[in-house]
Amino acid sequence: MGQTIAEKILSAKAHTKAEPGEIVEAEVDYVMVNDVTGPAAFDEFEGLCAPILEKKVVLIPDHYVPNKDVASAKQAKKMRDFARKHKVRNYFEVGSGGVCHQLMIEQGFAAPGRLIVGADSHTCSYGALGAFATGIGSTEAATVFARGVLWFKVPESMKIVVDGKLGKHVSGKDIILTIIGDIGVEGALYQSMEVGGSSISSLPLSDRITISNMGIEAGAKACMIPPDKKVDEYLRDRARGKYRHVLADADAAYSEVKEYEGEDIVPVVAKPFLPSNVSPASEVDVPIDQAYLGSCTNGRIEDLRIAAKIMKGRKVHKDVRMIVVPATKEVFDRAVKEGLVKIFSDAGAFISGPTCGACLGGYMGILAPGERCVSSTNRNFVGRMGDKDSEVYLASPAVVAASAVKGRIVDPSVVSR
Amino acid sequence: MSPAFKGRAWVFGDNVDTDQIIPAEYLVTMDSSELAKHAFVKVRPEFAKRVQKGDIIVAGRNFGCGSSREHAPRALIGAGVSCVVAESYARIFFRNAINIGLPVVEAALSASDGDTVSVDVARGTVLNERTNERLTFKAYPPFVTMLMDKGGLIPYTKERLGCRRSR
C-alpha cells in the first residue's frame, strides 16, 4: 500500500514506516513560538538540562507587538532576553518581521518535505508549500528546543479535489470556506487534509497558503497541497537549505475523498459564530461597522492588490472603519512601492504596520457590543475580535474591500472592475 | 496522576473554542490562578466565581477547538478542574492537556450542571451519579498512558535527556 504526503514525511522524519494511528517520535526541522506562546516555553526549557538546538528555533513576536500594554511588553521582553541569552539568531524584532506564518514562509523556513511545528494553531499554513506543519503547545515547543523531536500520532488523510475553472472573484478563501461549510469545523478532526485538483494548481501560492492556513478550522492536523513549480519559483532565493518534493503515491489510502467543482464555488462569507456557517456573500446583505484586511490568512501582497484594485478611486463607506494590516515588513514595503498604501489611505482606510492585534481581539481594532466586522481573518467565534456581543464575518479580501465601500456585506461583483 | 475523580459537573455544548475558555486579551500571563479568574468570562461569567476544586467539565464534540494556546488547559487547572469529559477534542487542546497533566477523557456523557460525575481513568469508566448513566471510554494509546503516568511531557523529556532528579 502506498503512502500519503503526511505519512511519507512522518516516516522519513521518524526513520520508520509510519502507519496511520501509530505514535512516532519524529525529527523536527523547525520549531516556532510567538510572544504569547513563547514565554511558557522559555520557562519550561530553562528547567531542562540540555543546550538549545539553536538552528531549529525561530522566535517571532507578532501577537501583541508593538507592545499593547505593560503585561505584553514583559512577554515581548522575555522573548528578546531569551534570544540574547541563548544566542538564537532566528529572532525577528519589531520592524524587521511581522505575522509569524507569513514570515516563516518568506524567510524560507517552510519548504517541501519538512516537518515544522509552531506554538500557534495556524502553523498548518506551510502545508501549502508541501511541508508537514502543525500547531503545538508551549510545553512541547520547549521539549523540541532541547531534543529536536516530538511525538506525533500519524494521521489518516482526507483527500480533497477541486477541479475546474474558478470564477472572477473566487479566491483560495472562498474555496476553503466552502470546504469547511461542507465538512464542518470537526470534519477533518485528527486528520491531515490533502488538497489538490486543477483549480488548486491554477491558484497562485498566496491563495494556496490561505487554504492550508484554515485547515485547522476544520480540525485538521495539517493541510497539505502537493508542491509544484510555483513553490520552487517562490523558494528560489528564499529557501534555507535544500529540500525535496514529497508527493503521495498513486495507491495511497485516504479516509475519504471529497470532490468539488471549481465552477460551483462563489464568493462566500462565514457568518458568526463558526467558520462553517457559510453563505454566498450575495445573500448576506448586513450593514457593517468595520472592515479588516490583514492576518496570516489574507495579509499578503496579493491580497492587498486585490483589495486595492476594488478600492482605487473609491471611498470607504461613511459608517465604516477600514483597517489594513500588511502581514510583514516585506509586504508593507511592497505595498508602499506599488502605491497600494496610498490607494487605501486615499479611500479613508487606517493602515498599520504588521501585528496579529485585532484578528484575535488583542488590540488595534477591538469591536464594541453590537458591532459587526467583515474580516479577512480566520475565526469568527463569540467575542473573537472584541465584546461577546460583537460579530465577525469571515471573507476574502475582495469581499472585504467591496463591503467596506458599500457599508454592507456584498458580492465583489457589485463594485467590480 | 490520580486514577479517579469525583466532582460537580459544569456542562457545555459542542465546539467550545479556546477563545471561550480563555479570551485572547488575557494571554499576557502564564500564571494558572490568574488565568483562571477569566476562564469562560464571555460565555459563562459565573464560572470563575463558582467553580470549586475538583469540578469536572462535561462537554460535547470538538472541545478546545481554535487556538493552540496552552493557557486554556492551564486556566482550567488553575480553576481547580480535575478532569474534562467530552465527546471529542480538538487535537492541539488534547495534546496540551496530556502534556501538562490535565486528564481528558472521550465520552458522550449526558449531564446537567451540578450533577455529580465520577471518572475512573484506570477502568475507563465515567458515571453520572444522578442519572446512573455509566459509559466506558477507550483507553489512551500506550505512549499517552506512559506520558500521563510520568506526569506529562516535561518529566518524560527530563528522563530522556538524562537530567538529574534535582533539576
Contacts between the chains, C-beta under 8 A, distances in Angstrom:
chain1	res1	chain2	res2	distance
A	23	B	141	5.6
A	23	B	143	4.3
A	23	B	144	7.4
A	36	B	24	7.9
A	36	B	27	4.8
A	36	B	69	7.0
A	37	B	68	6.6
A	37	B	69	6.8
A	37	B	70	6.9
A	39	B	30	5.8
A	40	B	30	4.4
A	40	B	70	5.9
A	40	B	71	8.0
A	40	B	74	7.9
A	43	B	30	7.0
A	44	B	154	6.0
A	47	B	154	6.9
A	47	B	158	7.9
A	47	B	167	6.7
A	48	B	154	7.6
A	48	B	157	6.2
A	48	B	158	6.4
A	48	B	161	6.2
A	48	B	163	6.5
A	48	B	167	7.7
A	49	B	158	7.0
A	49	B	161	5.7
A	49	B	162	7.4
A	49	B	163	3.8
A	49	B	164	7.1
A	49	B	167	5.1
A	50	B	161	5.0
A	50	B	163	7.8
A	63	B	24	7.9
A	63	B	27	7.5
A	64	B	27	8.0
A	64	B	28	7.2
A	69	B	28	7.1
A	71	B	28	3.5
A	71	B	29	6.5
A	72	B	28	5.2
A	74	B	28	7.8
A	75	B	28	6.2
A	118	B	68	7.9
A	119	B	68	5.8
A	119	B	70	7.7
A	120	B	67	7.6
A	120	B	68	5.6
A	121	B	66	6.7
A	121	B	67	5.1
A	121	B	68	4.3
A	121	B	92	5.9
A	123	B	68	7.8
A	135	B	68	4.2
A	135	B	92	5.1
A	136	B	68	6.4
A	136	B	92	6.7
A	136	B	95	6.7
A	137	B	68	5.9
A	137	B	70	4.1
A	137	B	92	6.5
A	137	B	95	6.2
A	137	B	96	3.8
A	137	B	99	6.1
A	137	B	100	7.6
A	138	B	30	7.7
A	138	B	70	4.5
A	139	B	70	6.2
A	139	B	96	7.2
A	139	B	99	4.9
A	139	B	100	5.6
A	139	B	152	7.4
A	139	B	153	5.7
A	139	B	154	6.4
A	140	B	95	6.8
A	140	B	96	7.8
A	140	B	99	5.4
A	140	B	153	5.9
A	142	B	154	7.7
A	143	B	153	5.7
A	143	B	154	7.2
A	143	B	157	4.3
A	146	B	157	6.6
A	146	B	161	6.3
A	147	B	157	6.3
A	147	B	160	6.6
A	147	B	161	6.7
A	151	B	143	6.3
A	151	B	147	7.9
A	153	B	141	7.3
A	185	B	15	5.8
A	185	B	62	6.3
A	185	B	65	6.2
A	186	B	15	7.5
A	186	B	61	5.9
A	186	B	62	4.2
A	186	B	65	7.3
A	186	B	88	6.8
A	186	B	90	7.7
A	189	B	62	6.5
A	189	B	88	6.5
A	189	B	90	7.1
A	189	B	91	6.9
A	190	B	91	5.5
A	219	B	62	6.5
A	219	B	65	6.7
A	219	B	90	6.1
A	219	B	91	7.1
A	221	B	91	5.7
A	274	B	15	6.4
A	360	B	19	7.6
A	360	B	24	4.1
A	360	B	67	7.3
A	361	B	19	7.5
A	361	B	23	6.6
A	361	B	24	5.1
A	361	B	25	6.1
A	362	B	24	5.5
A	362	B	25	6.3
A	362	B	27	8.0
A	379	B	17	7.7
A	379	B	19	7.2
A	379	B	66	6.3
A	381	B	17	4.7
A	381	B	19	4.6
A	381	B	20	6.8
A	381	B	66	6.3
A	382	B	17	8.0
A	382	B	19	7.1
A	382	B	20	6.3
A	382	B	42	6.1
A	382	B	43	6.1
A	383	B	19	6.4
A	383	B	20	7.8
A	383	B	23	6.0
A	383	B	42	4.3
A	383	B	43	7.9
A	384	B	19	5.5
A	384	B	24	8.0
A	388	B	42	3.9
A	388	B	43	7.0
